[in-house]
Amino acid sequence: MVELKKKTTEEVIEDLKQGRHREANYKLLFDRFHDQVFRFFRRKGMGREDCRDLTQDVFVSVYRGLNELRDHSQFHSWLFKIARNTLSNEIERRKAKKREGRVLSLEEGYGGKDEHVSRKATDLNASPMEALLEKERRAELARAVEGLPPQMQRCVRLRINKGLSITEIATVMRISTNTVKAHLHQARKALKEDLGQLFNGTESEF
């Protein structure tokens, strides 16, 4: 691991693109730039919890979009372009939420275009009644998730909204895979107790 930490950012990116030691290299990239991205959001006036969530969103986008970066020496600029876009999306999300005066459902996450969760409520093949029921179910799920402890909430959202694996969640959140598994297990139990039958359609997304 000592040798790994000595690698340049360009070398880390090349290894990631080649699929070499993905978890260790991604963790190194995350650790190397996490604080800079976090401070970027703090300077923009975001609260600490929001900064943590938005920073995680940025690195999810990095993880998924790294192959699009052609010039490795431009990683820093590319990273902060993602951060600015993430901030812009969050601001627009808040404005829309304020305008519409509605509770943001879990399926909408941070308004990103790469959300993993299915949007049954807007499925053109669904009847108006089915769409309404699905929308209500999602709203109830969002309410229930808000009642979970903060770290557990983030695990659930990264799993459902972003479709990350347990290993990816652990890397992004800098916690162990066992902790992620425990959070998701406890979240399933808590949500099932809270929502009853409403939770049945969501359990498979974990």
C-alpha positions as CSV (number, residue, x, y, z in Angstrom):
1,M,0.0,0.0,0.0
2,V,3.0,2.3,0.6
3,E,4.0,2.0,-3.1
4,L,0.4,2.6,-4.1
5,K,0.2,5.9,-2.2
6,K,3.4,7.1,-4.1
7,K,1.7,6.8,-7.4
8,T,0.8,9.9,-9.3
9,T,-2.8,10.7,-10.0
10,E,-2.2,10.0,-13.7
11,E,-0.9,6.5,-12.9
12,V,-3.9,5.9,-10.6
13,I,-6.3,6.9,-13.3
14,E,-4.6,4.7,-15.9
15,D,-4.7,1.7,-13.6
16,L,-8.5,2.3,-13.0
17,K,-9.1,2.5,-16.7
18,Q,-7.2,-0.8,-17.1
19,G,-9.2,-2.4,-14.3
20,R,-6.2,-2.9,-12.1
21,H,-6.8,-2.9,-8.3
22,R,-10.0,-0.9,-8.8
23,E,-11.0,-0.7,-5.2
24,A,-7.6,0.3,-3.8
25,N,-7.0,2.8,-6.6
26,Y,-10.4,4.4,-6.3
27,K,-10.0,4.7,-2.5
28,L,-6.7,6.4,-3.1
29,L,-8.2,8.8,-5.5
30,F,-11.1,9.4,-3.1
31,D,-8.8,10.0,-0.1
32,R,-6.5,12.3,-2.2
33,F,-9.2,14.7,-3.4
34,H,-12.1,14.2,-0.9
35,D,-11.3,17.2,1.3
36,Q,-10.8,19.6,-1.6
37,V,-14.2,18.8,-3.0
38,F,-15.8,18.9,0.5
39,R,-14.3,22.4,1.1
40,F,-15.6,23.5,-2.4
41,F,-19.2,22.9,-1.3
42,R,-18.5,24.5,2.1
43,R,-17.3,27.6,0.4
44,K,-20.5,27.7,-1.5
45,G,-22.5,27.9,1.7
46,M,-23.7,24.3,2.0
47,G,-24.2,22.6,5.3
48,R,-21.8,19.9,6.5
49,E,-24.2,17.0,5.9
50,D,-25.1,18.4,2.5
51,C,-21.4,18.8,1.7
52,R,-20.8,15.1,2.7
53,D,-23.7,13.9,0.5
54,L,-22.7,16.1,-2.5
55,T,-19.1,15.1,-2.3
56,Q,-20.2,11.4,-2.4
57,D,-22.3,12.2,-5.4
58,V,-19.3,13.8,-7.1
59,F,-17.1,10.7,-6.6
60,V,-19.9,8.4,-7.8
61,S,-19.9,10.4,-11.0
62,V,-16.1,10.1,-11.1
63,Y,-16.3,6.4,-10.6
64,R,-18.8,6.0,-13.4
65,G,-17.3,8.5,-15.9
66,L,-13.6,8.1,-15.6
67,N,-13.3,6.3,-18.9
68,E,-14.5,9.5,-20.6
69,L,-11.5,11.5,-19.3
70,R,-9.0,11.4,-22.2
71,D,-6.2,13.6,-20.8
72,H,-5.2,12.3,-17.4
73,S,-3.4,15.5,-16.5
74,Q,-6.8,17.3,-16.7
75,F,-8.3,15.2,-13.9
76,H,-8.4,18.1,-11.3
77,S,-10.2,20.4,-13.7
78,W,-12.6,17.6,-14.7
79,L,-13.3,16.7,-11.1
80,F,-14.3,20.3,-10.2
81,K,-16.4,20.6,-13.4
82,I,-18.4,17.6,-12.0
83,A,-18.5,19.3,-8.6
84,R,-19.9,22.5,-10.1
85,N,-22.5,20.6,-12.1
86,T,-23.5,18.7,-9.0
87,L,-23.9,21.9,-7.1
88,S,-25.9,23.4,-9.9
89,N,-28.2,20.4,-10.0
90,E,-28.7,20.6,-6.2
91,I,-29.6,24.3,-6.4
92,E,-32.1,23.6,-9.1
93,R,-33.5,20.7,-7.2
94,R,-34.1,22.9,-4.2
95,K,-35.6,25.7,-6.3
96,A,-38.0,23.2,-7.9
97,K,-38.9,21.7,-4.5
98,K,-39.6,25.2,-3.2
99,R,-41.7,26.2,-6.2
100,E,-43.8,23.1,-6.2
101,G,-44.1,22.9,-2.5
102,R,-44.0,19.1,-2.4
103,V,-42.0,16.5,-0.6
104,L,-39.1,15.1,-2.7
105,S,-39.6,11.4,-3.1
106,L,-36.7,9.0,-2.7
107,E,-36.7,8.0,-6.3
108,E,-35.7,11.5,-7.4
109,G,-32.5,11.5,-5.3
110,Y,-30.5,14.6,-6.2
111,G,-32.0,15.1,-9.6
112,G,-29.1,13.5,-11.5
113,K,-29.7,12.1,-14.9
114,D,-28.1,8.7,-14.0
115,E,-30.5,7.6,-11.2
116,H,-30.6,3.9,-11.0
117,V,-34.1,3.6,-9.4
118,S,-37.0,2.7,-11.7
119,R,-39.6,5.5,-12.2
120,K,-42.8,3.4,-12.1
121,A,-44.8,6.5,-11.2
122,T,-44.1,8.0,-14.6
123,D,-44.3,4.8,-16.7
124,L,-46.4,5.5,-19.8
125,N,-47.8,2.0,-19.6
126,A,-49.1,2.5,-16.0
127,S,-52.7,3.5,-15.4
128,P,-53.3,6.8,-13.7
129,M,-54.4,4.9,-10.5
130,E,-51.2,2.8,-10.6
131,A,-49.1,5.9,-11.1
132,L,-50.8,7.6,-8.2
133,L,-50.3,4.7,-5.9
134,E,-46.7,4.3,-6.8
135,K,-46.1,8.0,-6.2
136,E,-47.7,7.8,-2.8
137,R,-45.6,4.7,-2.0
138,R,-42.4,6.5,-2.9
139,A,-43.4,9.5,-0.8
140,E,-44.0,7.3,2.2
141,L,-40.7,5.5,1.6
142,A,-38.9,8.9,1.4
143,R,-40.6,9.9,4.7
144,A,-39.5,6.7,6.4
145,V,-35.9,6.9,5.1
146,E,-35.7,10.4,6.6
147,G,-36.2,8.8,10.0
148,L,-33.2,6.6,9.7
149,P,-29.8,7.6,11.2
150,P,-27.7,9.8,8.8
151,Q,-25.1,7.3,7.8
152,M,-27.8,4.6,7.3
153,Q,-29.7,7.1,5.1
154,R,-26.7,7.6,2.9
155,C,-26.1,3.9,2.5
156,V,-29.8,3.4,1.5
157,R,-29.7,6.3,-1.0
158,L,-26.4,5.2,-2.6
159,R,-27.9,1.7,-2.9
160,I,-31.3,2.6,-4.3
161,N,-30.7,6.0,-6.1
162,K,-27.3,5.3,-7.5
163,G,-27.4,1.5,-7.8
164,L,-24.0,1.1,-6.1
165,S,-22.7,-2.2,-4.9
166,I,-21.8,-2.8,-1.3
167,T,-18.1,-2.5,-2.0
168,E,-18.7,0.8,-3.9
169,I,-20.8,2.2,-1.1
170,A,-18.0,1.3,1.4
171,T,-15.4,3.0,-0.7
172,V,-17.4,6.2,-1.3
173,M,-18.4,6.5,2.4
174,R,-15.0,5.3,3.7
175,I,-16.5,2.6,5.9
176,S,-16.2,-1.2,5.9
177,T,-18.3,-3.4,3.7
178,N,-19.5,-5.1,6.9
179,T,-20.8,-1.7,8.2
180,V,-22.6,-1.2,4.9
181,K,-24.2,-4.6,5.1
182,A,-25.3,-4.0,8.7
183,H,-26.8,-0.6,7.8
184,L,-28.7,-2.0,4.8
185,H,-29.9,-5.0,6.9
186,Q,-31.1,-2.6,9.7
187,A,-32.7,-0.3,7.2
188,R,-34.7,-3.1,5.6
189,K,-35.9,-4.1,9.1
190,A,-36.8,-0.6,10.1
191,L,-38.5,0.3,6.9
192,K,-40.5,-2.9,6.8
193,E,-41.7,-2.3,10.4
194,D,-42.6,1.3,9.5
195,L,-44.2,0.8,6.1
196,G,-45.6,-2.8,6.3
197,Q,-47.0,-3.9,2.9
198,L,-45.8,-0.7,1.3
199,F,-42.2,-1.9,1.6
200,N,-42.7,-5.1,-0.3
201,G,-42.2,-3.4,-3.7
202,T,-39.0,-1.8,-2.6
203,E,-37.2,-4.6,-0.8
204,S,-35.7,-6.1,-4.0
205,E,-33.9,-2.7,-4.7
206,F,-31.7,-3.3,-1.7
